[in-house]
Amino acid sequence: MAQAIIKDTKLKLYFEIGMNEKGEPVYQTKTYSNIKKESTPDKLAEVAQVLGGLCEHPLLGVEKLDNFDIVM
């Protein structure tokens, strides 16, 4: 039976940085690597709020990105 073994975890923050010439929102992301694999969603949300508060643009969303090795 195959197993999924987590390799690494990243935290991705989404910001709205302005509007383009058509009046549509423009987005930017910032990705943080080396996140502890055992980090809880509550802790990640707390960190994202703190980091978002330090930025000039409003924080729109947060993603946790896990990469896995599949072992057969």
C-alpha positions, 0 to 999 in steps of 0.5 A: 500500500502506498504512503504519503510522507510530507516533505515540506510545508509553506504558507502563502499570503494573498494581498490586493495591491491596487487596480489595473487600467481596467479597474480590476483588482491586482493581486500579489502573493508572498510565500514563506517556506520552512513552516513546521509540518505540525503547525495547526490551522489556528497558529497559521492563521495567527501568524498570517494575521500578524504578517498581514498587519505588517504589510502595506496592502490588505491581506485577502487570503491564506493557503497552507501548501503541503508537499508529499512524497508518495512511497510505494 
